[in-house]
Amino acid sequence: MNHPTQTSAETCKVVAPSSREALRLLREKLGPDAIVLSNRVTADGVEIVATLDAPARLPAAAKPLLALANEGASGLQETHSMRGMAEEQLATQAWSDRQRRDPVRGHLLRTLLGAGFSARLARDILEHLPTGQNHASGMDFVKLALSRRVPLLEDEAALMAEGGVYALVGPTGVGKTTTTAKLAARCVMRFGTEKLALVTTDSYRIGAYEQLRIYGQILGVPVHAVQDAAGLDRVLADLRDKHMVLIDTVGLSQRDRAVSGQIAMLCGASRPVKRLLLLNATSHGDTLNEVVQAYRHGEHKTTGADLAGCIFTKVDEATHPGALIDMAIRHQLPVHYVSSGQKVPEHLMLVDRRALIDGVFQAKSRSALFIPGEADLAEAATAPGNAAQVVAAEAVSDRLRLQCQQLIRALTHNAQALAANASALAAGQIGFEETRALWRRLGDDQVTGKTIAQTLLAQAQADTASHCRDYLLAASGEISLGATDLADTRVLASSLLLSDRSGLPFAAPHQILPASAQSGLPQAHWVQRLPLGKPLVHVLARIPAAEQLDAWQASGLRWAACGSASLRIVDAASGAPGTLGKLAAGLAFGTAQAVTYRGKAALSSVAQARVSLRCGPHANTAVPATVLRCVVRRMVDAQSGKLLAHSYLLTSASVEASTEEMAQWPAWRSAAEPYFKLLRQGILQLGDAGLAGETAARKRLLVAGQTATTVSRLLRAQDAWADTARKALAQLAGRSVRPDRPVPGRALFEGLGKLFALLDALATEDTAPATRSDRAAAQA
């Protein structure tokens, strides 16, 4: 270290490596009030002479030490600032010089900027452009450089195989719900409906859950709605057996503080949630940059939960699609998919690296990825200032209508045929409109099971008044559901109401749970108490046990049961024991009526007798108090007279219907059997649609019963419209049906649910404003 040299009591000379060091040494020796007499650069360093004595005349260059020190610091800052400005000016001048020397470079820069890339990325790409390129080779270089930098999802199969929970996040209007449906469709095509579930957290936007529910019904995938973190944890726990869960989140502006809360809810869930950010191709680059920064970590910049990647949406509407590529490169967000339209799932595509980059620069392109173009941008510059905004606004207003149209065409290929079939079903007297109305109320939390039961009761009363003559028939059955959300019960007792005039099935609020092994008795009493306007007769598939029959008789319930030829009875008139078959051989049958039996011409005749049942299969004694009506129907071939079949019906003595009417009841009871299988399917199908909890389960029991009734009526219908409608519903259900075989009820039930969803979409479409093409067609 250099030390000050004292030349006099008040004067000091310092030699140091730098001016700053020399001033520091002088300040330590003489204090801040010293006066600098001289300073010069020598071979040994900087020499400064200072003094505390104030002579009469100072050299012109003399300055106070403190002032010189401050001036030195300020000058240093100014020097740094000037150096930065000079470097920037030199860099700009060098860039301009390079452009002047290499015009291709300048043209490529304008092309990149016109496509939406930032100046920073454009200059960085072109910085490495070799000289002497023509425009074609220069563009090849640019495209190759961009394609190397943009991160992409390289293996969709691996993503699908891994599964997990994915949340689609982003600002409002970016297309999260539609994209969720598209991604769900890809998952369904990959591994089916059983391994996928949909969840929505959007409880703010009107119709958000309903829109996703419609997609879920079409795809056959359950949809669940949650409102907070606790609800999300419960649903994810319930869906732990699903291979993949897709979450459609509420849209939030990137400047909304609620973004941080959304991120915290998703990142704090009981199962790991991977977030995919949706980037709107129509947004400005600066806006996209804000969106990415906000949705990466919210206000918690230090958290480790980063975005898993991004999805580009609405790229078919973009004028500067390069901004999307720029954001993916800038923030290193892997691009998973590109969405370029409303069709589900065709317009969600894996990213082809070359096509993605080529599409950015294609002018007047008809590519499925983009509709960009430098030429288009140049033309837009001469248009009115608000023309682009007007076009964008019209596109937004048309989007829902186009979405519904494309969805309908994708699944039915003919919207007019869909509407025609729906009209035929509505006019077919099968309860189609009533069923559709109840189906739509399933997702409404304001509608209770009691409300639906009252609606069904009123409908059953109207059907009874219109279609019944003397009695209302009830066919009961049991349905094994397995493990359900209906408490600890696995078996459901159900009754189907039938017309005594035609056997037409009705639906009613009659789905209850068996209370004991003798479930038929409480079920029968429950249905008996319904105010339906006609006496009720319970038509059974077989004769009940003696003790249960005694209980029914004692309670005054009217009943009818189908018997077999081997049933042991006692003829009440003669007292002779025998069987129903032996009894029929000795009866006098009435006038034969021409009928069709199993597709062949036949003659039907009826006879009746009074009988008593024997106490057991091996008993020889009769029960004297139990005297029953027995109606036997004989069917013979119309041409040969050969006996085809006998049917036997035993009823309580209080049933006073004519024998001709009662003779048809066994066939109607047999025809009702498929209803209970349909009901089971409906309960399970609606349960998979996201209706959880006991209250919702009760609602779905009733709606499933009504739907199964409509399907049962459709199966019975013989008109031409019914055959067409059955084939259309099978097509919606994705079932191939042979022309020579009837459409199974299971396919009709599934197709009916999808038809309801499509009609909801069509109804939404009808309320949307007319598109520009519609208006042009109307003017033409």
Secondary structure, DSSP 8 states (H G I E B T S, - for coil): ----EE-SSSEEEEEESSHHHHHHHHHHHH-TT-EEEEEEEETTEEEEEEESS--SS--TT-EEHHHHHHHHHHHHHHHHHHHHHHHHHHHHHHHHHHHHH-HHHHHHHHHHHHTT--HHHHHHHHTT--TT--HHHHHHHHHHHHHHHS-B---HHHHHHH-EEEEEE-STTS-HHHHHHHHHHHHHHHH-STTEEEEE---SSTTHHHHHHHHHHHHT--EEE--SHHHHHHHHHHTTT-SEEEEE-----TT-THHHHHHHHHHTSSS-EEEEEEEETTS-HHHHHHHHHHHHHTT-TT-S----EEEEE-GGG-S-THHHHHHHHHHT--EEEEE-SS-TTTTEEE--HHHHHHHHH-TT---SS----HHHHHHHHTS-TTHHHHHHHHHHHHHHHHHHHHHHHHHHS-HHHHHHHHHHHHHTTSSHHHHHHHHHTTT-TTS-HHHHHHHHHHHHHHHHHHH-SS-EEEEEEEEE--S-SSTT--EEEEEEEEETTT--EE--S--B---SS-THHHHHHHHHTS--SS-EEEEESS---HHHHHHHHHHT-EEEEEE-TT-EEEETTT--EEEHHHHHHT------EEEEETTEEEEEEEEEEEEEEBSSTT---B-TT--EEEEEEEEEETTT--EEEEEEEEEETT----HHHHTTHHHHHHHTHHHHHHHHHHHHHHHTTT--SHHHHHHHHHHHHHHHHHHHHHHH--SHHHHHHHHHHHHHTT----TTS---HHHHHHHHHHHHHHHHHHHHHHTS---HHHHHHHH-
